[in-house]
Amino acid sequence: MHFTELNLISPILKAVEREGYEHPSPIQSEAIPLLLRGRDLLGCAQTGTGKTAAFAIPILQTLYKRRADGKAKHSLRALVLTPTRELASQVGQSFQDYGRYTGLKTAVIFGGVGQEPQVAALRAGVDILVATPGRLNDLIGQKLCDLSGICMFVLDEADRMLDMGFIHDVKKVIALLPRQRQTMLFSATMPKEIAALADSILRDPVTVAVTPVSSAVEIITQFVYFVDKANKGKLLVELLRDESIVSGLVFSRTKHGADRICKMLSRAGISAGAIHGDKSQGARQNALSGFKSGKTRILVATDIAARGIDIDQLSHVINFDLPNEPETYVHRIGRTGRAGLGGIAISFCNFDEKAYLKDIQKLLGKEIPVIEEHPFPMQIFEPTKPQPRPVLTRAERETRAAKRNSKPMARQRNRR
């Protein structure tokens, strides 16, 4: 199928061609005609399947036609909620790319940066708003954003909203939307909470499902190395001496771990940047931009910071730490299988993580090949025992208590 067969208006076709696309992806060819007819939609699709264009193009075409019919110009009529700043930025850019010849205006708002430029954009008038739930609720609370004119609403990556604890913020936004609207909900997985939410907000929806969770990774070559926790860093440096790893996204379970990995790689002469929740938005954007431009070879990220990151032609994903949820593993390694392209996923597994690996392989329905020959084979074959807390004497306990009790008094004196 060609985009010209989807009954798109010429300004959008021109923009699609400018972006270099000729053939829609499966979710685009299924969803676009349905959404152009005004249907509510439940989309079961992972990132990398082209789902952003699947909802952006129909929204742009619908709003363009309504404005041409004499509707008010630049009034907020479409809202897209995303779980992360990075995804919000990328979705906003897609609307700008596909809508460049329509005259429609898009604004993007998210936390972690000053709100003044975002408020100025809203006051200047926009047709489409892409937002994260927290910042949007903040602006609504300040009466700086009005959702009463919304006629098209997208909840993107709904399962990630749930994972990240945003579902209550999402429900607060939904409660403010007009009842008469077209609603689209996209989710890679369908836990019961998201299924219940979909039932409550969608009216007679059509369901479009592409790329089941297990088949999303079939084109990705996967390996696992059994290695003790203390030797993971050494193994990572050893692997990265191979120049065939052109670009790598390394996943750490914690923010501190991501920083440690980044510093370790830098000391080994390997260019790396880190993104996680404690980084400022500017620092995260700089790290991501440096990685996308090739200035840095390795990007180290936590799961939450990596939500929605879209990196073209990423050669490798490396799980420095295995995730404790098998679905997260699939989401991680899918970063290197974008738009049907292949890639390589490497995982490090210590003894304590073997249960996680078992769950991952159960979800995949197959075993991940093990690389036996490497310089740092596993030597620890029993669970790591937690270090016992030191036993303090009565005098030591009293000294620590006195220090804790003195801190508020010190702060009182400083305030004076």
For each residue, the residues with C-beta under 8 A, 3 or more apart:
1: 5 6 23 24 29
2: 5 22 23
3: 6 8 13 16 17 21 22 23 24
4: 8 13
5: 1 2
6: 1 3 24 28 29 32 33 36
7: 33 36
8: 3 4 12 13 16 32 57 61
9: 12 13 61 64 65
10: 13 14
11: 14 15 64 99 101 102
12: 8 9 15 16 57 60 61 64 98 99 101 102
13: 3 4 8 9 10 16 17
14: 10 11 17 18 101
15: 11 12 18 19 97 98 99 100 101 102
16: 3 8 12 13 19 21 57 98
17: 3 13 14 20 21 22
18: 14 15 97 100
19: 15 16 97 98
20: 17
21: 3 16 17 24 53
22: 2 3 17
23: 1 2 3
24: 1 3 6 21 28 29 32 50 53
25: 28 29 49 50 53 54 210 339
26: 29 30 49 50 210 211
27: 30 31 43 45 49 50 51 54 208 210
28: 6 24 25 31 32 50 53 54 57
29: 1 6 24 25 26 32 33
30: 26 27 33 34 208 210
31: 27 28 34 35 41 43 51 54 55 58 208
32: 6 8 24 28 29 35 36 54 57 58
33: 6 7 29 30 36 37
34: 30 31 37 39 41 206 208
35: 31 32 38 39 41 54 55 58 59 62 182 184
36: 6 7 32 33 58 61 62
37: 33 34
38: 35 62 182
39: 34 35 182 204 205 206
40: 182 183 184 202 203 204 205 206
41: 31 34 35 55 183 184 185 202 205 206 207 208
42: 185 198 202 205 206 207 208
43: 27 31 51 54 55 184 185 186 187 207 208 209
44: 186 187 188 190 207 208 209 210
45: 27 49 51 54 186 188 208 209 210 211
46: 49 188 211 213 216 330 331 334
47: 51 157 188 308 310 331 334
48: 216 310 334 335 337 338 339
49: 25 26 27 45 46 210 211
50: 24 25 26 27 28 53 54 339
51: 27 31 43 45 47 54 55 156 186
52: 55 56 90 91 94 156
53: 21 24 25 28 50 56 57 94 98
54: 25 27 28 31 32 35 43 45 50 51 57 58 208
55: 31 35 41 43 51 52 58 59 80 154 156 184 186
56: 52 53 59 60 91 94 95 98 99
57: 8 12 16 28 32 53 54 60 61 98
58: 31 32 35 36 54 55 61 62
59: 35 55 56 62 63 78 95 128 152 154
60: 12 56 57 63 64 95 98 99 102 104 128
61: 8 9 12 36 57 58 64 65
62: 35 36 38 58 59 65 66 152 182
63: 59 60 66 67 77 78 102 104 127 128 152
64: 9 11 12 60 61 67 68 99 102 103 104
65: 9 61 62 68 69
66: 62 63 69 71 77
67: 63 64 70 71 72 73 103 104 127
68: 64 65
69: 65 66
70: 67
71: 66 67 75
72: 67 75
73: 67 125
74: 105 124 125 126 127
75: 71 72 125 127 149
76: 79 122 126 127 128 129 145 146 147 149 150
77: 63 66 127 128 149 150 151 152
78: 59 63 127 128 129 150 151 152 153 154
79: 76 128 129 131 147 150 152 153 154 173 177
80: 55 91 128 129 130 131 153 154 156
81: 131 132 133 136 153 154 155 156 161 170 173
82: 87 88 91 130 131 132 156 157 308
83: 87 132 133 156 157 160 161 164 166 307 308
84: 87 88 110 132 160 164 304 305 307 308
85: 88 89 110 111 112 132 281 284
86: 89 90 284 288 305 307 308 309
87: 82 83 84 90 91 156 157 307 308 309
88: 82 84 85 91 92 108 109 110 130 131 132 308
89: 85 86 92 93 108 110
90: 52 86 87 93 94 308 310
91: 52 56 80 82 87 88 94 95 108 130 156
92: 88 89 95 96 106 107 108 130
93: 89 90 96 97
94: 52 53 56 90 91 97 98
95: 56 59 60 91 92 98 99 104 106 128 130
96: 92 93 99 100 106
97: 15 18 19 93 94 100
98: 12 15 16 19 53 56 57 60 94 95
99: 11 12 15 56 60 64 95 96 102 104 106 128
100: 15 18 96 97
101: 11 12 14 15
102: 11 12 15 60 63 64 99
103: 64 67
104: 60 63 64 67 95 99 127 128
105: 74 124 125 126 127 128
106: 92 95 96 99 126 127 128 129 130
107: 92 118 121 122 126 128 129 130
108: 88 89 91 92 118 129 130 131
109: 88 115 118 121 122 129 130 131 132 135 136 139 145
110: 84 85 88 89 113 131 132 135 281
111: 85 132 134 135 138
112: 85 280 281 284
113: 110 118 281 282
114: 117
115: 109 118 119 135 138 139 144
116: 119 120
117: 114 120 121
118: 107 108 109 113 115 121 122 135 139
119: 115 116 122 123 139 144
120: 116 117 123 124
121: 107 109 117 118 124 126
122: 76 107 109 118 119 125 126 129 139 144 145
123: 119 120
124: 74 105 120 121
125: 73 74 75 105 122
126: 74 76 105 106 107 121 122 129
127: 63 67 74 75 76 77 78 104 105 106
128: 59 60 63 76 77 78 79 80 95 99 104 105 106 107
129: 76 78 79 80 106 107 108 109 122 126 136 145
130: 80 82 88 91 92 95 106 107 108 109
131: 79 80 81 82 88 108 109 110 135 136
132: 81 82 83 84 85 88 109 110 111 135 136 166
133: 81 83 136 137 161 166 169 170 172 173
134: 111 137 138 166 169
135: 109 110 111 115 118 131 132 138 139
136: 81 109 129 131 132 133 139 140 145 169 173
137: 133 134 140 141 169 172 173
138: 111 115 134 135 141 142
139: 109 115 118 119 122 135 136 142 144 145
140: 136 137 143 144 145 147 173 176
141: 137 138
142: 138 139
143: 140 146
144: 115 119 122 139 140
145: 76 109 122 129 136 139 140
146: 76 143 149
147: 76 79 140 150 173 176 177 178
148: 176 178
149: 75 76 77 146 178
150: 76 77 78 79 147 153 177 178 181
151: 77 78 178 180 181 182
152: 59 62 63 77 78 79 181 182 184
153: 78 79 80 81 150 174 177 181 182 183 184
154: 55 59 78 79 80 81 183 184 185 186
155: 81 158 161 170 183 184 185 186 197 201
156: 51 52 55 80 81 82 83 87 91 186
157: 47 82 83 87 160 161 186 187 188 307 308
158: 155 161 162 170 185 186 187 194 197 198
159: 162 163 187 188 189 190 191 194
160: 83 84 157 163 164 188 307 308
161: 81 83 133 155 157 158 164 166 167 170
162: 158 159 165 166 167 191 193 194
163: 159 160
164: 83 84 160 161 304 307
165: 162 168
166: 83 132 133 134 161 162 169 170
167: 161 162 170 171 193 197
168: 165 171 172
169: 133 134 136 137 166 172 173
170: 81 133 155 158 161 166 167 173 174 197
171: 167 168 174 175 197
172: 133 137 168 169 175 176
173: 79 81 133 136 137 140 147 169 170 176 177
174: 153 170 171 177 201
175: 171 172
176: 140 147 148 172 173
177: 79 147 150 153 173 174 181
178: 147 148 149 150 151 181
179:
180: 151
181: 150 151 152 153 177 178
182: 35 38 39 40 62 151 152 153
183: 40 41 153 154 155 201 202 203 205
184: 35 40 41 43 55 152 153 154 155
185: 41 42 43 154 155 158 194 197 198 201 202 205
186: 43 44 45 51 55 154 155 156 157 158
187: 43 44 157 158 159 190 194 198
188: 44 45 46 47 157 159 160 213 327 331
189: 159 194 213 327
190: 44 159 187 194 195 198
191: 159 162 194 195
192: 195 196
193: 162 167 196 197
194: 158 159 162 185 187 189 190 191 197 198
195: 190 191 192 198 199
196: 192 193 199 200
197: 155 158 167 170 171 185 193 194 200 201
198: 42 158 185 187 190 194 195 201 202 205
199: 195 196 202
200: 196 197
201: 155 174 183 185 197 198
202: 40 41 42 183 185 198 199 205
203: 40 183
204: 39 40
205: 39 40 41 42 183 185 198 202
206: 34 39 40 41 42
207: 41 42 43 44
208: 27 30 31 34 41 42 43 44 45 54
209: 43 44 45 212
210: 25 26 27 30 44 45 49
211: 26 45 46 49 215 216
212: 209 215 216
213: 46 188 189 216 327 330 363
214: 217 218 330 363 364 365
215: 211 212 218
216: 46 48 211 212 213 330 334 337
217: 214 220 222 330 333 334 337 345 364
218: 214 215
219: 337 340 341 342 343
220: 217 333 334 336 337 342 343 344 345
221: 342 343 344 345
222: 217 333 344 345 346 347 368 369
223: 344 345 346 347 368 369 370 371
224: 346 347 348 349 357 368 369 370 371
225: 235 346 347 348 349 370 371 374
226: 349 350 370 377 378
227: 231 232 235 348 349 350 374 376 377 378
228: 231 232 350 351 376 378 379 380
229: 232 350 352 384
230:
231: 227 228 234 235 376
232: 227 228 229 235 236 320 348 350
233: 236 237 260 261 264
234: 231 237 238 375 376
235: 225 227 231 232 238 239 348 374 375 376
236: 232 233 239 240 250 261 264 265 318 320 348
237: 233 234 240 241 264 265 268 270
238: 234 235 241 374 375 376
239: 235 236 242 245 318 346
240: 236 237 245 248 265 268 270 297 298
241: 237 238
242: 239 245
243: 246
244: 315
245: 239 240 242 248 297 315 316
246: 243 297 315 316
247: 291 294 297 298 299 311 313 314 315 316
248: 240 245 297 298 299 314 315 316 317 318
249: 298 299 301 306 309 311 314 316 317 318 335 336
250: 236 261 272 298 299 300 301 317 318 320
251: 300 301 302 303 306 317 318 319 320 321 323 332
252: 255 257 258 261 276 300 301 302 320 321
253: 257 302 303 321 323
254: 257 258 302 321
255: 252 258 259 276 277 278 302
256: 259 260
257: 252 253 254 260 261 320 321
258: 252 254 255 261 262 274 275 276 300 301 302 305
259: 255 256 262 263 274 276
260: 233 256 257 263 264
261: 233 236 250 252 257 258 264 265 272 274 300 320
262: 258 259 265 266 272 273 274 300
263: 259 260 266 267
264: 233 236 237 260 261 267 268
265: 236 237 240 261 262 268 270 271 272 298 300
266: 262 263 269 270 271 272
267: 263 264
268: 237 240 264 265
269: 266
270: 237 240 265 266 297 298
271: 265 266 295 296 297 298
272: 250 261 262 265 266 296 297 298 299 300
273: 262 286 287 288 290 291 296 298 299 300
274: 258 259 261 262 279 287 299 300 301
275: 258 279 283 284 287 288 299 300 301 302 305 306
276: 252 255 258 259 279 301 302 304 305
277: 255 302 304 305
278: 255
279: 274 275 276 283 284 287 305
280: 112 283 284
281: 85 110 112 113 284 285
282: 113 285 286
283: 275 279 280 286 287
284: 85 86 112 275 279 280 281 287 288 305
285: 281 282 288 289
286: 273 282 283 289 290
287: 273 274 275 279 283 284 290 291 296 299
288: 86 273 275 284 285 291 292 299 309
289: 285 286 292 293
290: 273 286 287 293 295 296
291: 247 273 287 288 294 295 296 297 298 299 311
292: 288 289 311 312
293: 289 290
294: 247 291 297
295: 271 290 291
296: 271 272 273 287 290 291 299
297: 240 245 246 247 248 270 271 272 291 294
298: 240 247 248 249 250 265 270 271 272 273 291
299: 247 248 249 250 272 273 274 275 287 288 291 296 311
300: 250 251 252 258 261 262 265 272 273 274 275 320
301: 249 250 251 252 258 274 275 276 305 306 309
302: 251 252 253 254 255 258 275 276 277 305 306
303: 251 253 306 307 323 328 331 332
304: 84 164 276 277 307
305: 84 86 258 275 276 277 279 284 301 302
306: 249 251 275 301 302 303 309 332 335
307: 83 84 86 87 157 160 164 303 304
308: 47 82 83 84 86 87 88 90 157 160
309: 86 87 249 288 301 306 335
310: 47 48 90 338
311: 247 249 291 292 299 314 335 338
312: 292 338
313: 247 338 341
314: 247 248 249 311 317 335 336 338 343
315: 244 245 246 247 248 336 343 344
316: 245 246 247 248 249 336 343 344 345 346
317: 248 249 250 251 314 332 333 335 336 343 344 345 346
318: 236 239 248 249 250 251 345 346 347 348
319: 251 322 323 329 332 333 345 346 347 348
320: 232 236 250 251 252 257 261 300 348
321: 251 252 253 254 257 348 353
322: 319 329 347 348 349 353 356 357 360
323: 251 253 303 319 326 328 329 332 356
324: 328 356
325: 328 329 359
326: 323 329 330 356 359 360 362 363 364
327: 188 189 213 330 331 363
328: 303 323 324 325 331 332
329: 319 322 323 325 326 332 333 347 360 363
330: 46 213 214 216 217 326 327 333 334 363 364
331: 46 47 188 303 327 328 334
332: 251 303 306 317 319 323 328 329 335 345
333: 217 220 222 317 319 329 330 336 337 343 345
334: 46 47 48 216 217 220 330 331 337 338
335: 48 249 306 309 311 314 317 332 338 343
336: 220 249 314 315 316 317 333 341 342 343 344 345
337: 48 216 217 219 220 333 334 340 341 342 343
338: 48 310 311 312 313 314 334 335 341
339: 25 48 50
340: 219 337
341: 219 313 336 337 338
342: 219 220 221 336 337
343: 219 220 221 314 315 316 317 333 335 336 337
344: 220 221 222 223 315 316 317 336
345: 217 220 221 222 223 316 317 318 319 332 333 336
346: 222 223 224 225 239 316 317 318 319
347: 222 223 224 225 318 319 322 329 357 368
348: 224 225 227 232 235 236 318 319 320 321 322
349: 224 225 226 227 322 353 354 356 357
350: 226 227 228 229 232 353 378 380
351: 228 354 378 380 381 382 383 384
352: 229 383 384
353: 321 322 349 350 356 357
354: 349 351 357 358
355: 358 359
356: 322 323 324 326 349 353 359 360
357: 224 322 347 349 353 354 360 361 368
358: 354 355 361 362
359: 325 326 355 356 362 363
360: 322 326 329 356 357 363 364 368
361: 357 358 364 365 366 367 368
362: 326 358 359 365
363: 213 214 326 327 329 330 359 360
364: 214 217 326 330 360 361 368
365: 214 361 362
366: 361
367: 361
368: 222 223 224 347 357 360 361 364
369: 222 223 224
370: 223 224 225 226
371: 223 224 225 374
372: 377
373:
374: 225 227 235 238 371 377
375: 234 235 238
376: 227 228 231 234 235 238
377: 226 227 372 374
378: 226 227 228 350 351 381
379: 228
380: 228 350 351 384
381: 351 378
382: 351
383: 351 352
384: 229 351 352 380
385:
386:
387:
388:
389:
390:
391:
392: 396 397 400
393: 396 397
394: 397 398
395: 398 399
396: 392 393 399 400
397: 392 393 394 400 401
398: 394 395 401 402
399: 395 396 402 403
400: 392 396 397 403 404
401: 397 398 404 405
402: 398 399 405 406
403: 399 400 406 407
404: 400 401 407
405: 401 402 408 409
406: 402 403 409 410
407: 403 404 410 411
408: 405 411 412
409: 405 406 412 413
410: 406 407 413 414
411: 407 408 414 415
412: 408 409 415 416
413: 409 410 416
414: 410 411
415: 411 412
416: 412 413
